[in-house]
């Protein structure tokens, strides 16, 4: 029987008749120990992927050796536990790196732009932005990338591979991150919260866009109703309310919409499976948001409160319509006689009665 030790700690025990690979296992464990010690100063274990090998320092491991090394590492007892969340690690070094998730420590800073990182490997990858280095080349075309992950994502365009599948609706994605974001459609999770008003979002990009409401002036004003917008594109979309322009039409029923997202939402009526079911009444819906709105009928929840009085509403659109009673806002105006209305339905009724349209 052979016992393999590292830093006075028993890592693994191998019997002499273990397929005659005792010496190779000892060599592998010696190699792992050397790699860990060499990288303690940098506080990282960086693996740089190459086409057929994984390079660590000046030594090369074939794919089969790398797989064997990973299996050996998995056999090591997880002796180091995070006091914050209870996650276990085989090496103290990995625990130290993990703790930065909780502490927010980012000791590695880019001297070009000041951005900070938790690991030096991430800083090195970031530096490629400044140096322009793109060591990862697509095997299908001449496009190059600074990170191996970006290369893999790009190559899926050529291969059509989408290895990450949602277990709720079986939709597939080329990136794990995209699957994680998609799953929030089913769970309703909104992990990104505005520290100014408490509003939550499914994506960090949506939160960043929302923060503009608090930090920037609304630069683009509608000359019809004085409503203001952060972006010119949003103003252009809004103007269709006044012009009645509806450039997006459904090819199945001919119904027209001012915005593309409205058309996409409508088309689900014709094509989508109603995969969201209310367990209270078994009614089905094409989107998680529609189900959530419906469930408020059963729960009586009214999360939207008027800022002028104590009246509450189950949906945001009802709140907006109500608040116009207090503000006097009348965003809808007749192009024939300039009369203004606080609801689009009132404008439509007026136009039909008085202008025969």
LUMNULO-536734 format. One record per residue (C-alpha): chain; residue number from 0; residue in one letter; x, y, z. Coordinates in steps of 0.05 Angstrom, whole numbers, always signed. Each point is the difference from the previous one (the first is absolute). Last residue first. Example, Ala and Ser with C-alpha at 12.3 -4.5 7.8 and 13.67 -1.06 7.14 Angstrom:
BEGIN
> cadena,num,residuo,xx,yy,zz
> A,1,S,+273,-21,+143 $
> A,0,A,-27,-69,+13 $
! end
This chain:
BEGIN
> cadena,num,residuo,xx,yy,zz
> A,356,X,-1257,+1166,-763 $
> A,355,X,-66,+38,-2 $
> A,354,X,+28,+64,+29 $
> A,353,X,-46,+11,+59 $
> A,352,X,-21,-69,+22 $
> A,351,X,+59,-43,-23 $
> A,350,X,+53,+51,+19 $
> A,349,X,-31,+9,+70 $
> A,348,X,-3,-75,+12 $
> A,347,X,+73,-8,-20 $
> A,346,X,+21,+58,+43 $
> A,345,X,-37,-29,+60 $
> A,344,X,+32,-68,-12 $
> A,343,X,+69,+33,-1 $
> A,342,X,-11,+26,+70 $
> A,341,X,+14,+68,+31 $
> A,340,X,-30,+39,-58 $
> A,339,X,+15,+63,-39 $
> A,338,X,-39,+40,-52 $
> A,337,X,+45,+25,-56 $
> A,336,X,-58,+1,-50 $
> A,335,X,+22,-47,-56 $
> A,334,X,+65,-29,+28 $
> A,333,X,-36,-20,+64 $
> A,332,X,+45,-2,+61 $
> A,331,X,+22,-56,+46 $
> A,330,X,+48,+17,+56 $
> A,329,X,-51,+33,+46 $
> A,328,X,+34,+11,+67 $
> A,327,X,-45,+30,+53 $
> A,326,X,+48,-22,+54 $
> A,325,X,-51,-28,+49 $
> A,324,X,-47,-33,-51 $
> A,323,X,+62,-20,-40 $
> A,322,X,+19,-43,+60 $
> A,321,X,-57,-48,-15 $
> A,320,X,+23,-16,-71 $
> A,319,X,+71,-12,+25 $
> A,318,X,-24,-45,+57 $
> A,317,X,-42,-41,-49 $
> A,316,X,+62,-9,-44 $
> A,315,X,+42,-23,+60 $
> A,314,X,-44,-59,+18 $
> A,313,X,-36,-25,+62 $
> A,312,X,-18,+70,+24 $
> A,311,X,+0,+39,+65 $
> A,310,X,-36,+64,+24 $
> A,309,X,+33,+36,+58 $
> A,308,X,+5,+68,-34 $
> A,307,X,+51,+41,-39 $
> A,306,X,+56,-51,-8 $
> A,305,X,-50,-53,-22 $
> A,304,X,+20,-69,+22 $
> A,303,X,+18,-58,-46 $
> A,302,X,+8,-67,+37 $
> A,301,X,-74,-19,+0 $
> A,300,X,-4,-73,+21 $
> A,299,X,-70,-29,+3 $
> A,298,X,+30,-69,-2 $
> A,297,X,-48,-30,-51 $
> A,296,X,-3,+60,-47 $
> A,295,X,+74,+11,+14 $
> A,294,X,+13,-66,-34 $
> A,293,X,-19,+31,-67 $
> A,292,X,+57,+50,+2 $
> A,291,X,+50,-55,+16 $
> A,290,X,-27,-44,-56 $
> A,289,X,+7,+57,-50 $
> A,288,X,+72,+12,+24 $
> A,287,X,+17,-73,-8 $
> A,286,X,-21,+1,-73 $
> A,285,X,-47,-39,-46 $
> A,284,X,-54,-11,+52 $
> A,283,X,-43,-58,+25 $
> A,282,X,-62,-1,+45 $
> A,281,X,+2,-58,+49 $
> A,280,X,-42,+38,+52 $
> A,279,X,+45,+2,+61 $
> A,278,X,+61,-35,-30 $
> A,277,X,+7,+55,-53 $
> A,276,X,+36,-30,-60 $
> A,275,X,+59,+27,-39 $
> A,274,X,+17,-43,-61 $
> A,273,X,-51,+29,-48 $
> A,272,X,+35,-25,-63 $
> A,271,X,+16,+57,-47 $
> A,270,X,-23,+8,-72 $
> A,269,X,-63,+41,-10 $
> A,268,X,-6,+36,+67 $
> A,267,X,+76,+3,+2 $
> A,266,X,-5,+46,-60 $
> A,265,X,-28,+56,+45 $
> A,264,X,+62,+3,+44 $
> A,263,X,+44,+3,-61 $
> A,262,X,-43,+56,-29 $
> A,261,X,+4,+40,+64 $
> A,260,X,+75,-10,+2 $
> A,259,X,+4,+28,-71 $
> A,258,X,-34,+65,+20 $
> A,257,X,-57,+40,-33 $
> A,256,X,-42,-62,-12 $
> A,255,X,-42,-26,-58 $
> A,254,X,-50,-58,-5 $
> A,253,X,+4,-37,-66 $
> A,252,X,-22,-67,+27 $
> A,251,X,+58,-48,-14 $
> A,250,X,+52,+48,-29 $
> A,249,X,-6,+44,+62 $
> A,248,X,+17,+72,-17 $
> A,247,X,+55,+46,+26 $
> A,246,X,-1,+71,-29 $
> A,245,X,-56,+27,+44 $
> A,244,X,+1,+76,-5 $
> A,243,X,-57,+30,+41 $
> A,242,X,+37,+67,-4 $
> A,241,X,-11,+16,+73 $
> A,240,X,+16,-68,+31 $
> A,239,X,+53,-8,-55 $
> A,238,X,+37,+57,+33 $
> A,237,X,+17,-47,+58 $
> A,236,X,+44,-44,-43 $
> A,235,X,+38,+61,-25 $
> A,234,X,+9,+25,+71 $
> A,233,X,+28,-68,+21 $
> A,232,X,+50,+3,-58 $
> A,231,X,+21,+71,+21 $
> A,230,X,+20,-26,+68 $
> A,229,X,-12,+23,+71 $
> A,228,X,-72,+19,-12 $
> A,227,X,-46,+59,+15 $
> A,226,X,-75,+9,-6 $
> A,225,X,-17,+70,-24 $
> A,224,X,-66,-24,-33 $
> A,223,X,+8,+14,-74 $
> A,222,X,+71,+29,-2 $
> A,221,X,+26,-63,+34 $
> A,220,X,+63,+15,+40 $
> A,219,X,+69,-33,-6 $
> A,218,X,+50,+17,+54 $
> A,217,X,-25,-35,+62 $
> A,216,X,+52,+21,+50 $
> A,215,X,+46,-52,+29 $
> A,214,X,+11,-34,+68 $
> A,213,X,-67,-26,+25 $
> A,212,X,-32,-20,-66 $
> A,211,X,+68,-21,-26 $
> A,210,X,-1,-54,+54 $
> A,209,X,-53,-37,-41 $
> A,208,X,+49,-12,-57 $
> A,207,X,+50,-30,+50 $
> A,206,X,-55,-43,+30 $
> A,205,X,-21,-26,-68 $
> A,204,X,+72,-17,-16 $
> A,203,X,+6,-37,+67 $
> A,202,X,-55,-47,-23 $
> A,201,X,-63,-27,+34 $
> A,200,X,-17,+67,+33 $
> A,199,X,-21,+27,+68 $
> A,198,X,-28,+68,+21 $
> A,197,X,+24,+21,+70 $
> A,196,X,-2,+75,-13 $
> A,195,X,+72,+24,+5 $
> A,194,X,+37,-65,+14 $
> A,193,X,-28,-29,-65 $
> A,192,X,-3,-76,+5 $
> A,191,X,+30,-53,-44 $
> A,190,X,-20,-71,+20 $
> A,189,X,-68,-1,-33 $
> A,188,X,-24,-73,+4 $
> A,187,X,-67,-14,-35 $
> A,186,X,+17,-74,+1 $
> A,185,X,-21,-15,-72 $
> A,184,X,+26,+63,-34 $
> A,183,X,+60,-3,+48 $
> A,182,X,+20,-64,-35 $
> A,181,X,+19,+42,-61 $
> A,180,X,+55,+38,+36 $
> A,179,X,+33,-65,+24 $
> A,178,X,-7,-28,-71 $
> A,177,X,+34,+61,-29 $
> A,176,X,+56,-7,+50 $
> A,175,X,+10,-73,-20 $
> A,174,X,+13,+22,-71 $
> A,173,X,-21,-34,-65 $
> A,172,X,-73,-4,+22 $
> A,171,X,-56,-51,-4 $
> A,170,X,-75,+5,+14 $
> A,169,X,-25,-64,+33 $
> A,168,X,-59,+35,+35 $
> A,167,X,+14,-12,+73 $
> A,166,X,+65,-40,-3 $
> A,165,X,+33,+58,-37 $
> A,164,X,+56,-26,-45 $
> A,163,X,+74,+20,-2 $
> A,162,X,+38,-37,-55 $
> A,161,X,-21,+44,-58 $
> A,160,X,+45,-22,-58 $
> A,159,X,-15,+31,-68 $
> A,158,X,+71,-18,-21 $
> A,157,X,+17,+65,-34 $
> A,156,X,-36,+47,+48 $
> A,155,X,+24,-46,+57 $
> A,154,X,+70,+22,-20 $
> A,153,X,-15,+70,+26 $
> A,152,X,-19,-24,+70 $
> A,151,X,+62,-43,+3 $
> A,150,X,+44,+58,-22 $
> A,149,X,-31,+46,+52 $
> A,148,X,+16,-51,+54 $
> A,147,X,+72,-5,-25 $
> A,146,X,+11,+74,+11 $
> A,145,X,+36,+53,-43 $
> A,144,X,-35,-22,-64 $
> A,143,X,+17,-11,-73 $
> A,142,X,-42,-5,-63 $
> A,141,X,+32,-34,-59 $
> A,140,X,-54,-52,-11 $
> A,139,X,-17,-72,+19 $
> A,138,X,+57,-15,+50 $
> A,137,X,-13,+66,+35 $
> A,136,X,+64,+30,+27 $
> A,135,X,+16,+12,+74 $
> A,134,X,+62,+43,+13 $
> A,133,X,-34,+68,-8 $
> A,132,X,+49,+53,+24 $
> A,131,X,-27,+71,-7 $
> A,130,X,+47,+24,+55 $
> A,129,X,-55,+39,+37 $
> A,128,X,-55,-51,-6 $
> A,127,X,+51,-56,+10 $
> A,126,X,+12,+30,+69 $
> A,125,X,-67,-29,+22 $
> A,124,X,+25,-71,-8 $
> A,123,X,+60,+16,+43 $
> A,122,X,-46,+33,+52 $
> A,121,X,-44,-62,+1 $
> A,120,X,+62,-44,+12 $
> A,119,X,+21,+48,+56 $
> A,118,X,-63,-18,+39 $
> A,117,X,-52,+43,+36 $
> A,116,X,+2,+55,-52 $
> A,115,X,+5,+76,-2 $
> A,114,X,-10,+51,-56 $
> A,113,X,+48,+60,+5 $
> A,112,X,+3,+14,-75 $
> A,111,X,+73,-13,-21 $
> A,110,X,+31,-22,+66 $
> A,109,X,-51,-57,+5 $
> A,108,X,-11,-19,+73 $
> A,107,X,+7,-68,+35 $
> A,106,X,-21,+2,+73 $
> A,105,X,-75,-5,-11 $
> A,104,X,-31,-11,+69 $
> A,103,X,-76,-3,-2 $
> A,102,X,+1,-34,+68 $
> A,101,X,-51,-55,-17 $
> A,100,X,+25,-18,-70 $
> A,99,X,+71,+13,+25 $
> A,98,X,-9,-60,+46 $
> A,97,X,+2,-46,-61 $
> A,96,X,+72,+17,-16 $
> A,95,X,+22,-15,+71 $
> A,94,X,-40,-64,-1 $
> A,93,X,+34,-22,-64 $
> A,92,X,+69,+12,+32 $
> A,91,X,-20,-41,+61 $
> A,90,X,-7,-60,-45 $
> A,89,X,-54,-54,-4 $
> A,88,X,-57,+50,+7 $
> A,87,X,-68,-1,+35 $
> A,86,X,-58,+50,-5 $
> A,85,X,-30,+17,+68 $
> A,84,X,-26,+69,-19 $
> A,83,X,+37,+50,+43 $
> A,82,X,+48,-45,+39 $
> A,81,X,+27,-29,-65 $
> A,80,X,+26,-70,+12 $
> A,79,X,+69,-29,-11 $
> A,78,X,+10,-75,+7 $
> A,77,X,-33,-22,-65 $
> A,76,X,+31,-70,-2 $
> A,75,X,+41,-16,-63 $
> A,74,X,-33,-48,-49 $
> A,73,X,-22,+56,-46 $
> A,72,X,+73,+19,-9 $
> A,71,X,+16,-71,-24 $
> A,70,X,-56,+3,-52 $
> A,69,X,+26,+68,-25 $
> A,68,X,+70,-29,-8 $
> A,67,X,-28,-60,-40 $
> A,66,X,-38,+48,-46 $
> A,65,X,+63,+42,-10 $
> A,64,X,+41,-62,-15 $
> A,63,X,-51,-22,-53 $
> A,62,X,-1,+70,-31 $
> A,61,X,+76,+2,-4 $
> A,60,X,+37,+39,+53 $
> A,59,X,+55,+49,-18 $
> A,58,X,+53,+29,+46 $
> A,57,X,+30,+70,-3 $
> A,56,X,-50,+33,+46 $
> A,55,X,-67,-35,-11 $
> A,54,X,-19,-12,-73 $
> A,53,X,-62,-39,-17 $
> A,52,X,+7,-39,-64 $
> A,51,X,-36,-13,-66 $
> A,50,X,-25,+69,-22 $
> A,49,X,+28,+41,+57 $
> A,48,X,-33,+21,+65 $
> A,47,X,+38,+42,+50 $
> A,46,X,-13,-26,+70 $
> A,45,X,+12,+47,+57 $
> A,44,X,+4,-21,+72 $
> A,43,X,+0,+65,+40 $
> A,42,X,+28,+33,+62 $
> A,41,X,+60,+29,-37 $
> A,40,X,+48,-22,+55 $
> A,39,X,-39,-65,+9 $
> A,38,X,+10,-18,-73 $
> A,37,X,+66,-38,+5 $
> A,36,X,-24,-38,+61 $
> A,35,X,-64,-23,-34 $
> A,34,X,+37,-20,-64 $
> A,33,X,+52,-39,+40 $
> A,32,X,-52,-37,+39 $
> A,31,X,-37,-19,-64 $
> A,30,X,+65,-26,-31 $
> A,29,X,+16,-43,+61 $
> A,28,X,-71,-27,-3 $
> A,27,X,+8,-18,-73 $
> A,26,X,+67,-33,+11 $
> A,25,X,-27,-41,+58 $
> A,24,X,-58,-21,-45 $
> A,23,X,+48,-21,-55 $
> A,22,X,+41,-41,+49 $
> A,21,X,-62,-35,+28 $
> A,20,X,-27,-18,-70 $
> A,19,X,+8,-75,+2 $
> A,18,X,-74,-15,-7 $
> A,17,X,-10,+16,+74 $
> A,16,X,+37,-63,+23 $
> A,15,X,+46,+37,+48 $
> A,14,X,-59,+33,+35 $
> A,13,X,-8,+75,-5 $
> A,12,X,-15,+48,+58 $
> A,11,X,-15,+73,-14 $
> A,10,X,+12,+70,+27 $
> A,9,X,+29,-12,+69 $
> A,8,X,+22,+67,+29 $
> A,7,X,+71,+18,+19 $
> A,6,X,+3,+53,-55 $
> A,5,X,-22,-51,-53 $
> A,4,X,+0,-75,+13 $
> A,3,X,-10,-62,-44 $
> A,2,X,-6,-66,+36 $
> A,1,X,+20,-64,-37 $
> A,0,X,-25,-69,+19 $
! end
